[in-house]
């Protein structure tokens, strides 16, 4: 039987732990120092309480860290302070650089770290989150086996530490920013009494924007005039007492494509590479 210590059973972690139990995996948690809600979630998920972190690690083959991203390194350091020599799976929403720092700390203590990232809602009610895993192939395989046949879809990546985290950052940068942008848009419309009309217009947006990479050359070709439009939007938001930062940031991004004006046939690789230019280009005010 594989034994896993789960740190810590939050809304996502507890349900992920419950899925691991379906494969016959023994899943431990450490209630000491945790709040009543965390302990209650662990109990509802059928996780086994350990007397202490040290006691849990003494019998564990893997550690699965699912915690707020700002706590990821502290949780890793706490584990590495014990005599644990199994596989450490960091499944947090952290940057590739942070993942590599944790991996280096693990290697210093003889621990193999797997870089993991979870995309999707907690498992249950039809939700099947994807657990992407990268790093040492054997360790990735051991971690993936814990979820074989469950609602947590383990997806090994043929890549090193940082790849799984980069995938999470790329996906979440769109998903979460888009939600925040939607909130700002609705707040602006509501402040001008056109909230219902915006909701009606929103029904016409049916395409999956993140999946529609074929449109990106068109975006770059139009950016010369869309960047100033975003600046007008930022001014409108400021006048309404709303945060203009997202609109200003969009204008900054679009100015990287200023020299691609009307190049609708620009290859996608060039569209993306032009975002890597080190300096923010000055706005192009040349009239059409």
JOWO-V621194 format. One record per residue. N is the residue number from 1. RES is the residue in one letter. PHI is phi in radians with two decimals (999 if undefined). PSI is psi in degrees with one decimal (NA if undefined). Layout:
BEGIN
N|RES|PHI|PSI ; N|RES|PHI|PSI
END
This chain:
BEGIN
1|X|999|131.3 ; 2|X|-1.41|136.8 ; 3|X|-2.02|131.6 ; 4|X|-2.15|134.5 ; 5|X|-1.70|121.9 ; 6|X|-1.74|121.9 ; 7|X|-2.18|108.2 ; 8|X|-2.27|155.6 ; 9|X|-1.34|77.1 ; 10|X|-1.45|-162.8 ; 11|X|-1.05|-39.6 ; 12|X|-1.42|-49.8 ; 13|X|-1.02|-42.6 ; 14|X|-1.08|-42.6 ; 15|X|-1.28|-33.3 ; 16|X|-1.13|-41.7 ; 17|X|-1.08|-39.0 ; 18|X|-1.10|-36.9 ; 19|X|-1.18|-39.4 ; 20|X|-1.06|-36.5 ; 21|X|-1.09|-26.1 ; 22|X|-1.15|-20.1 ; 23|X|-1.61|6.4 ; 24|X|1.56|6.6 ; 25|X|-1.32|137.5 ; 26|X|-1.49|120.8 ; 27|X|-2.01|118.7 ; 28|X|-1.81|152.6 ; 29|X|-2.40|164.5 ; 30|X|-2.03|102.0 ; 31|X|-1.27|-20.3 ; 32|X|-1.02|124.6 ; 33|X|1.43|0.0 ; 34|X|-1.66|155.7 ; 35|X|-1.32|167.1 ; 36|X|-1.07|-36.5 ; 37|X|-1.14|-41.7 ; 38|X|-1.12|-44.8 ; 39|X|-1.12|-39.5 ; 40|X|-1.13|-40.0 ; 41|X|-1.11|-42.5 ; 42|X|-1.10|-42.3 ; 43|X|-1.12|-43.6 ; 44|X|-1.12|-30.2 ; 45|X|-1.45|-5.0 ; 46|X|1.39|20.8 ; 47|X|-1.36|151.3 ; 48|X|-1.64|128.0 ; 49|X|-1.38|134.0 ; 50|X|-1.82|152.2 ; 51|X|-1.15|-33.9 ; 52|X|-2.77|168.0 ; 53|X|-1.10|-41.8 ; 54|X|-1.05|-42.4 ; 55|X|-1.12|-38.4 ; 56|X|-1.17|-45.0 ; 57|X|-1.16|-31.3 ; 58|X|-1.04|-27.2 ; 59|X|-2.00|7.9 ; 60|X|-1.74|142.8 ; 61|X|-1.58|-33.3 ; 62|X|-2.36|151.7 ; 63|X|-2.00|134.2 ; 64|X|-2.04|110.2 ; 65|X|-1.69|115.2 ; 66|X|-2.28|97.1 ; 67|X|-2.55|171.9 ; 68|X|-1.00|141.8 ; 69|X|-1.01|-33.6 ; 70|X|-1.18|-17.9 ; 71|X|-1.71|-1.9 ; 72|X|-1.01|-46.3 ; 73|X|-1.23|-36.1 ; 74|X|-1.12|-41.4 ; 75|X|-1.11|-42.4 ; 76|X|-1.09|-44.8 ; 77|X|-1.07|-37.9 ; 78|X|-1.09|-42.9 ; 79|X|-1.14|-44.5 ; 80|X|-1.22|-9.8 ; 81|X|-1.36|-4.5 ; 82|X|-1.96|170.0 ; 83|X|-1.48|67.2 ; 84|X|-1.88|132.5 ; 85|X|-2.33|29.8 ; 86|X|-1.63|-145.8 ; 87|X|-1.82|129.0 ; 88|X|-1.83|113.1 ; 89|X|-1.78|110.4 ; 90|X|-1.65|107.9 ; 91|X|-1.90|35.6 ; 92|X|-1.71|161.6 ; 93|X|-1.44|77.6 ; 94|X|-2.14|162.4 ; 95|X|-1.25|156.4 ; 96|X|-0.98|-37.3 ; 97|X|-1.11|-41.2 ; 98|X|-1.16|-39.6 ; 99|X|-1.05|-42.0 ; 100|X|-1.19|-34.1 ; 101|X|-1.12|-43.1 ; 102|X|-1.13|-40.8 ; 103|X|-1.07|-43.5 ; 104|X|-1.08|-42.2 ; 105|X|-1.12|-38.1 ; 106|X|-1.13|-46.2 ; 107|X|-1.06|-34.7 ; 108|X|-1.08|-24.3 ; 109|X|-1.87|12.4 ; 110|X|1.32|24.5 ; 111|X|-1.94|136.3 ; 112|X|-1.60|126.4 ; 113|X|-1.80|137.4 ; 114|X|-1.89|128.9 ; 115|X|-1.46|120.7 ; 116|X|-2.21|156.5 ; 117|X|-2.61|141.2 ; 118|X|-1.90|125.5 ; 119|X|-2.10|124.7 ; 120|X|2.10|172.3 ; 121|X|-1.35|160.6 ; 122|X|-0.94|144.5 ; 123|X|-1.07|144.9 ; 124|X|2.22|153.8 ; 125|X|0.92|42.2 ; 126|X|1.52|-7.8 ; 127|X|-1.46|133.5 ; 128|X|-2.29|87.7 ; 129|X|-1.15|151.0 ; 130|X|-1.73|127.2 ; 131|X|-1.83|100.6 ; 132|X|-1.49|137.3 ; 133|X|-2.31|133.5 ; 134|X|-2.44|159.1 ; 135|X|2.20|-150.6 ; 136|X|-0.94|125.7 ; 137|X|-1.07|-43.6 ; 138|X|-1.13|-44.0 ; 139|X|-1.14|-39.7 ; 140|X|-1.06|-42.3 ; 141|X|-1.09|-39.4 ; 142|X|-1.13|-41.4 ; 143|X|-1.18|-41.1 ; 144|X|-1.13|-35.9 ; 145|X|-1.09|-26.7 ; 146|X|-1.09|-24.1 ; 147|X|-2.02|13.9 ; 148|X|-1.08|125.9 ; 149|X|1.38|12.5 ; 150|X|-1.87|-179.0 ; 151|X|-1.38|-5.3 ; 152|X|-1.65|111.3 ; 153|X|-1.54|98.8 ; 154|X|-1.29|128.0 ; 155|X|-2.23|92.3 ; 156|X|-1.10|139.3 ; 157|X|-1.90|137.3 ; 158|X|-1.45|69.7 ; 159|X|-2.78|167.4 ; 160|X|-1.55|-173.2 ; 161|X|-1.02|133.5 ; 162|X|1.89|-23.5 ; 163|X|-1.20|-46.9 ; 164|X|-1.11|-40.4 ; 165|X|-1.15|-39.1 ; 166|X|-1.10|-38.7 ; 167|X|-1.09|-43.3 ; 168|X|-1.09|-44.0 ; 169|X|-1.10|-40.8 ; 170|X|-1.14|-44.3 ; 171|X|-1.19|-48.0 ; 172|X|-1.20|-28.7 ; 173|X|-1.09|-34.4 ; 174|X|-1.39|-53.3 ; 175|X|-1.02|-49.9 ; 176|X|-1.34|-36.2 ; 177|X|-1.15|-37.7 ; 178|X|-1.10|-39.5 ; 179|X|-1.14|-42.4 ; 180|X|-1.14|-40.0 ; 181|X|-1.11|-39.0 ; 182|X|-1.07|-41.5 ; 183|X|-1.09|-44.2 ; 184|X|-1.11|-41.4 ; 185|X|-1.08|-44.5 ; 186|X|-1.19|-36.1 ; 187|X|-1.13|-40.8 ; 188|X|-1.13|-45.7 ; 189|X|-1.08|-42.0 ; 190|X|-1.11|-36.4 ; 191|X|-1.19|-18.7 ; 192|X|-1.90|10.3 ; 193|X|1.28|22.2 ; 194|X|-2.14|31.0 ; 195|X|-1.08|-44.4 ; 196|X|-1.13|-37.3 ; 197|X|-1.17|-37.3 ; 198|X|-1.14|-42.3 ; 199|X|-1.05|-37.3 ; 200|X|-1.18|-44.3 ; 201|X|-1.09|-34.8 ; 202|X|-1.09|-26.3 ; 203|X|-1.15|-18.5 ; 204|X|-1.43|-10.2 ; 205|X|-1.52|101.9 ; 206|X|-2.00|-17.9 ; 207|X|-1.34|150.8 ; 208|X|-1.44|100.3 ; 209|X|-1.06|-43.2 ; 210|X|-1.15|-31.7 ; 211|X|-1.42|-16.7 ; 212|X|-1.55|67.5 ; 213|X|-1.23|-21.5 ; 214|X|-1.13|-18.9 ; 215|X|-1.46|-15.1 ; 216|X|-1.07|-38.4 ; 217|X|-1.03|-35.2 ; 218|X|-1.16|-37.6 ; 219|X|-1.06|-47.3 ; 220|X|-1.09|-38.6 ; 221|X|-1.18|-28.1 ; 222|X|-1.69|-7.4 ; 223|X|-1.04|-28.1 ; 224|X|-1.03|-30.4 ; 225|X|-1.83|-19.3 ; 226|X|-1.32|-31.3 ; 227|X|-1.06|-48.2 ; 228|X|-1.07|-33.4 ; 229|X|-1.12|-39.6 ; 230|X|-1.13|-32.1 ; 231|X|-1.20|-35.4 ; 232|X|-1.14|-39.6 ; 233|X|-1.10|-41.7 ; 234|X|-1.06|-41.4 ; 235|X|-1.12|-38.8 ; 236|X|-1.12|-41.4 ; 237|X|-1.13|-43.6 ; 238|X|-1.06|-39.4 ; 239|X|-1.14|-29.3 ; 240|X|-1.56|1.9 ; 241|X|1.30|27.3 ; 242|X|-1.95|155.7 ; 243|X|-1.19|125.2 ; 244|X|-1.60|0.8 ; 245|X|-1.06|-40.1 ; 246|X|-1.15|-41.1 ; 247|X|-1.16|-41.6 ; 248|X|-1.11|-40.0 ; 249|X|-1.15|-39.1 ; 250|X|-1.08|-40.5 ; 251|X|-1.10|-40.3 ; 252|X|-1.07|-44.7 ; 253|X|-1.09|-45.9 ; 254|X|-1.13|-28.6 ; 255|X|-1.18|-16.0 ; 256|X|-1.19|-16.4 ; 257|X|-1.84|14.5 ; 258|X|-0.94|-41.7 ; 259|X|-1.31|-5.0 ; 260|X|-1.69|19.1 ; 261|X|-0.88|125.1 ; 262|X|1.09|16.9 ; 263|X|-1.61|73.6 ; 264|X|-1.22|-14.4 ; 265|X|-1.74|14.1 ; 266|X|-1.07|127.6 ; 267|X|-1.04|144.5 ; 268|X|-0.99|-40.0 ; 269|X|-1.06|-33.4 ; 270|X|-1.30|-38.2 ; 271|X|-0.97|-46.5 ; 272|X|-1.28|-39.4 ; 273|X|-1.15|-30.3 ; 274|X|-1.18|-16.7 ; 275|X|-1.30|-13.5 ; 276|X|-1.53|1.9 ; 277|X|-1.05|135.2 ; 278|X|-1.21|-30.6 ; 279|X|-1.93|149.0 ; 280|X|-1.32|112.9 ; 281|X|-1.09|149.4 ; 282|X|-1.20|146.5 ; 283|X|-1.02|139.8 ; 284|X|-1.59|112.2 ; 285|X|-1.81|13.8 ; 286|X|-1.18|123.4 ; 287|X|-1.19|150.9 ; 288|X|-1.20|NA
END
